[in-house]
Amino acid sequence: MNRRMAVGMVMALVLGAQALPVAAEDLAGGYEDVQYDVPFVDDGQDYHTLDLFGCQTAEEARPVVIEVHGGGFIGGNKDSNVMHCVGYAENGFVVASIDYCTVPKEGTFKDAVQDLFAAYNWVAETAEENHFDLNNVFLSGDSAGGYYVLLSDAIWHSEELQKYFEVTLPAYTPSGYALTAPETDIAGKKEDLGKGGVAGHVADVLGEDILTDEDLMSHMDLYTAVDPEIFTGIYMLTSTEDDTTRASTLKFEEYLNENGVEHTFVDYESEGSRLIHVFNISNPEYPESQKANQGLADYMLGLVK
């Protein structure tokens, strides 16, 4: 069984979505300008690949979205975000949707961060051929991917974190960060050990050794590792029916407000659809999802230089 098939049940558990036993090619809704499984590290690992949207038909450099999928850190892959990326491409972006190793099966949290920055650097290194405008690069992430986007923001602004995770910054700084239902309290995950449910399952798979590693958690704690001002300008959304990361997302919203950090937060209520965790990713056909996804795109378009 390949990785795409193996993560289906984890995706259903963590994202509240249908399992994805079909090829990504069948998920793009007829959109044709997609290049699947492009390696950003040439080692044959499928979690070192990305999908490109809109690059082949672009005739000049376009704003870039780098998409970071969710999956509770322990599962998931870029297939779940295909239609989300198509939406960005249809708004005029070129999109790189990246994979990264899961924890702890395929690697450590340090490995996952290094995968992300390898992909970020690949974007810089291939900018000309893929029509990436490095003056307008945005990071978009959902759930655990949203956490990784926030951590990436922190790393961009902290030499200590760059040294700890042993990463090199690419030749650009992101212009903005678009987050869907982000997990934000990684250091607090140890409280979920043995509790059951989705949160307990994720914590138990990550394991006590990881979640009680004080040195690691101190470098991954969004609330203490960096000055909150570095999060200025992010766009973050959730839904009132999200029973997976809503509390964590609201905690970060409160933290930003308490520290006077300018940002945008949107809390979607149902207009007739069931707005489960990352509803706009798993059910892009909902009218609420269309509003949410257009809001994300409009936020980034408004920052294009």
C-alpha positions as CSV (number, residue, x, y, z in Angstrom):
1,M,0.0,0.0,0.0
2,N,1.5,3.4,-1.0
3,R,1.5,6.4,1.3
4,R,-1.4,8.1,-0.5
5,M,-3.7,5.1,0.2
6,A,-2.3,4.5,3.7
7,V,-3.2,8.0,5.0
8,G,-6.9,7.8,3.9
9,M,-8.2,6.7,7.3
10,V,-6.1,9.2,9.2
11,M,-7.4,11.9,7.0
12,A,-11.0,10.8,7.7
13,L,-10.3,10.8,11.4
14,V,-8.3,14.1,11.7
15,L,-9.9,16.2,9.0
16,G,-13.4,14.9,9.4
17,A,-13.3,14.3,5.6
18,Q,-13.9,11.4,3.4
19,A,-11.0,9.1,2.9
20,L,-9.1,9.8,-0.3
21,P,-8.4,6.4,-2.1
22,V,-8.4,8.1,-5.5
23,A,-5.5,9.6,-7.5
24,A,-5.0,13.4,-7.2
25,E,-5.5,13.6,-10.9
26,D,-9.2,12.8,-10.3
27,L,-9.6,15.5,-7.7
28,A,-8.9,18.6,-9.7
29,G,-12.4,19.0,-11.1
30,G,-11.3,19.3,-14.7
31,Y,-8.6,21.8,-14.1
32,E,-5.7,20.8,-16.3
33,D,-2.7,23.0,-15.5
34,V,-1.3,20.7,-12.8
35,Q,2.0,19.0,-12.5
36,Y,1.8,16.2,-9.9
37,D,4.5,14.8,-7.6
38,V,7.4,17.0,-8.6
39,P,10.4,16.3,-6.3
40,F,11.8,19.1,-4.3
41,V,14.3,16.7,-2.7
42,D,15.6,14.1,-5.1
43,D,15.7,11.1,-2.9
44,G,12.7,9.1,-4.1
45,Q,10.5,9.8,-1.0
46,D,7.0,10.7,-2.0
47,Y,6.8,13.1,1.0
48,H,9.5,15.1,-0.7
49,T,7.3,16.0,-3.7
50,L,4.9,18.8,-4.5
51,D,2.1,19.6,-6.9
52,L,2.3,22.7,-9.1
53,F,-0.9,24.6,-10.3
54,G,-1.0,27.3,-13.0
55,C,2.7,27.2,-13.9
56,Q,2.5,25.8,-17.4
57,T,0.0,28.4,-18.7
58,A,1.6,31.4,-17.0
59,E,3.5,33.7,-19.4
60,E,5.0,35.9,-16.8
61,A,5.9,35.8,-13.1
62,R,2.8,35.5,-10.9
63,P,2.2,35.7,-7.2
64,V,2.9,32.4,-5.4
65,V,0.9,30.5,-2.8
66,I,2.8,27.7,-1.0
67,E,0.2,25.3,0.4
68,V,0.9,23.3,3.5
69,H,-1.7,20.5,4.1
70,G,-3.1,19.4,7.4
71,G,-3.4,15.9,8.9
72,G,-2.7,16.2,12.7
73,F,1.1,16.0,12.2
74,I,0.7,12.2,12.0
75,G,-0.9,11.8,8.6
76,G,-2.4,13.6,5.6
77,N,-0.9,14.5,2.3
78,K,-1.3,17.2,-0.4
79,D,-4.1,15.3,-2.2
80,S,-6.6,16.7,0.3
81,N,-5.9,20.2,-0.9
82,V,-6.1,19.8,-4.6
83,M,-9.3,21.7,-5.1
84,H,-8.2,24.4,-2.7
85,C,-5.1,24.9,-4.8
86,V,-7.2,25.0,-8.0
87,G,-9.2,27.8,-6.4
88,Y,-6.0,29.8,-5.8
89,A,-4.8,29.2,-9.3
90,E,-8.1,30.4,-10.7
91,N,-7.6,33.6,-8.8
92,G,-4.3,34.2,-10.6
93,F,-1.8,32.6,-8.4
94,V,0.7,29.9,-9.2
95,V,0.7,27.3,-6.5
96,A,3.1,24.9,-5.0
97,S,1.3,22.4,-2.7
98,I,4.0,20.6,-0.7
99,D,4.3,17.3,1.2
100,Y,6.4,16.7,4.3
101,C,7.2,13.8,6.6
102,T,4.7,12.7,9.2
103,V,5.7,12.4,12.8
104,P,6.9,10.0,14.2
105,K,6.5,7.4,11.5
106,E,8.5,9.1,8.8
107,G,10.6,11.5,10.8
108,T,10.9,14.0,13.6
109,F,9.4,17.5,14.0
110,K,12.9,18.8,13.0
111,D,12.8,16.7,9.9
112,A,9.3,18.0,9.0
113,V,10.5,21.6,9.4
114,Q,13.5,20.9,7.3
115,D,11.2,19.4,4.6
116,L,9.2,22.6,4.6
117,F,12.3,24.8,4.2
118,A,13.7,22.5,1.5
119,A,10.5,23.2,-0.4
120,Y,10.6,26.9,0.3
121,N,14.1,27.0,-1.1
122,W,13.1,24.9,-4.1
123,V,10.5,27.6,-4.9
124,A,13.3,30.2,-4.9
125,E,15.7,28.1,-7.0
126,T,13.1,27.3,-9.7
127,A,11.4,30.7,-9.8
128,E,12.2,31.5,-13.4
129,E,11.1,28.3,-14.9
130,N,7.9,28.1,-12.9
131,H,6.9,31.8,-13.2
132,F,7.2,32.4,-9.4
133,D,7.2,36.1,-8.4
134,L,9.5,36.0,-5.4
135,N,8.3,39.5,-4.4
136,N,4.9,38.0,-3.7
137,V,5.1,34.7,-1.9
138,F,2.3,33.6,0.5
139,L,2.1,30.7,2.8
140,S,-1.3,29.0,3.2
141,G,-2.0,26.2,5.6
142,D,-4.8,24.3,7.4
143,S,-5.0,22.6,10.7
144,A,-1.5,21.1,11.4
145,G,-0.4,22.8,8.2
146,G,-1.6,26.1,9.7
147,Y,0.6,25.4,12.7
148,Y,3.6,24.7,10.4
149,V,2.9,28.0,8.6
150,L,2.9,29.9,11.9
151,L,6.1,28.1,13.0
152,S,7.7,29.0,9.6
153,D,6.8,32.6,10.2
154,A,8.5,32.4,13.6
155,I,11.6,30.8,12.1
156,W,11.8,33.4,9.4
157,H,12.1,36.0,12.2
158,S,14.4,34.2,14.6
159,E,18.0,33.3,14.1
160,E,17.8,31.1,17.2
161,L,15.0,29.0,15.6
162,Q,16.9,28.8,12.3
163,K,19.9,27.4,14.2
164,Y,17.8,25.0,16.2
165,F,16.0,23.5,13.3
166,E,19.1,23.7,11.1
167,V,17.4,25.5,8.2
168,T,18.5,28.1,5.7
169,L,16.1,30.8,4.6
170,P,15.2,31.2,0.9
171,A,15.9,34.3,-1.1
172,Y,12.5,35.9,-0.2
173,T,10.3,36.7,2.8
174,P,6.6,35.7,2.6
175,S,4.3,38.6,2.1
176,G,1.4,37.1,4.1
177,Y,0.1,34.0,5.9
178,A,-3.4,32.5,5.3
179,L,-4.6,30.0,7.9
180,T,-7.6,27.7,8.1
181,A,-8.5,26.3,11.5
182,P,-4.8,26.2,12.6
183,E,-3.6,24.1,15.5
184,T,-1.6,26.5,17.6
185,D,-0.9,24.9,21.0
186,I,1.6,22.1,20.2
187,A,3.1,22.4,23.7
188,G,-0.3,21.7,25.2
189,K,-0.8,18.5,23.3
190,K,0.8,16.5,26.1
191,E,-2.4,17.2,28.1
192,D,-4.3,15.1,25.5
193,L,-2.3,11.9,26.1
194,G,-4.6,9.0,26.9
195,K,-7.8,11.1,26.6
196,G,-9.2,9.4,23.6
197,G,-11.0,11.1,20.7
198,V,-9.2,12.8,17.8
199,A,-7.0,14.9,20.1
200,G,-6.1,11.9,22.2
201,H,-5.3,9.8,19.2
202,V,-3.0,12.4,17.8
203,A,-1.2,12.9,21.1
204,D,-0.8,9.1,21.6
205,V,0.6,8.6,18.2
206,L,3.1,11.5,18.7
207,G,4.0,9.9,22.0
208,E,5.0,11.0,25.4
209,D,8.7,11.2,24.6
210,I,8.1,13.8,21.9
211,L,5.4,15.8,23.8
212,T,7.4,16.0,27.0
213,D,10.7,16.9,25.4
214,E,11.0,20.4,27.0
215,D,13.8,21.6,24.7
216,L,11.8,20.7,21.6
217,M,8.5,22.0,22.8
218,S,10.1,25.3,23.9
219,H,11.3,25.9,20.4
220,M,7.9,24.9,18.9
221,D,5.7,26.9,21.3
222,L,4.2,29.7,19.3
223,Y,3.2,31.5,22.5
224,T,6.7,31.8,24.0
225,A,9.4,31.2,21.2
226,V,9.1,34.6,19.5
227,D,7.7,38.1,20.0
228,P,4.0,38.0,19.1
229,E,4.5,41.1,16.9
230,I,6.0,38.8,14.2
231,F,2.5,37.4,13.6
232,T,1.2,40.8,12.5
233,G,-1.0,40.7,9.4
234,I,-2.0,37.1,9.3
235,Y,-5.5,36.0,8.1
236,M,-7.1,33.2,10.1
237,L,-10.5,31.5,9.8
238,T,-12.4,28.8,11.6
239,S,-16.0,27.7,12.0
240,T,-18.4,27.4,14.9
241,E,-18.9,23.7,14.3
242,D,-15.2,22.8,14.3
243,D,-14.8,20.4,17.2
244,T,-11.1,19.6,16.3
245,T,-9.0,22.7,16.5
246,R,-11.5,25.4,17.3
247,A,-10.4,25.9,20.9
248,S,-6.7,26.1,19.8
249,T,-7.5,28.6,17.1
250,L,-9.5,30.7,19.4
251,K,-6.7,30.6,22.0
252,F,-4.3,32.1,19.4
253,E,-6.9,34.7,18.4
254,E,-7.2,35.8,22.1
255,Y,-3.4,35.8,22.3
256,L,-3.1,38.1,19.3
257,N,-5.7,40.4,20.7
258,E,-4.2,40.5,24.2
259,N,-0.9,41.6,22.6
260,G,-2.4,44.1,20.3
261,V,-1.3,42.3,17.2
262,E,-3.1,43.4,14.0
263,H,-4.6,40.5,12.1
264,T,-7.8,39.3,10.5
265,F,-10.0,36.6,12.0
266,V,-13.2,35.2,10.5
267,D,-15.5,32.8,12.3
268,Y,-17.9,31.1,9.9
269,E,-21.4,30.1,10.9
270,S,-23.4,27.6,8.9
271,E,-25.9,28.8,6.3
272,G,-27.2,25.3,5.9
273,S,-24.1,23.2,5.5
274,R,-22.2,21.2,8.2
275,L,-19.1,23.2,8.8
276,I,-16.8,20.5,10.1
277,H,-13.1,21.0,10.7
278,V,-11.4,22.6,7.7
279,F,-14.8,22.6,5.9
280,N,-13.5,24.8,3.1
281,I,-10.8,22.2,2.3
282,S,-12.9,19.0,2.6
283,N,-16.1,20.5,1.1
284,P,-15.2,23.2,-1.3
285,E,-18.6,23.0,-3.0
286,Y,-20.4,24.5,0.1
287,P,-21.4,28.2,-0.4
288,E,-19.8,28.9,3.0
289,S,-16.6,27.3,1.7
290,Q,-16.7,29.3,-1.5
291,K,-16.9,32.5,0.6
292,A,-14.1,31.3,2.9
293,N,-11.8,30.4,0.1
294,Q,-12.5,33.6,-1.8
295,G,-11.8,35.5,1.4
296,L,-8.4,33.8,1.7
297,A,-7.5,34.6,-1.9
298,D,-8.7,38.2,-1.6
299,Y,-6.6,38.7,1.5
300,M,-3.5,37.7,-0.4
301,L,-4.4,39.5,-3.6
302,G,-4.8,42.7,-1.5
303,L,-1.1,42.3,-0.4
304,V,0.4,41.8,-3.9
305,K,3.0,44.4,-4.6
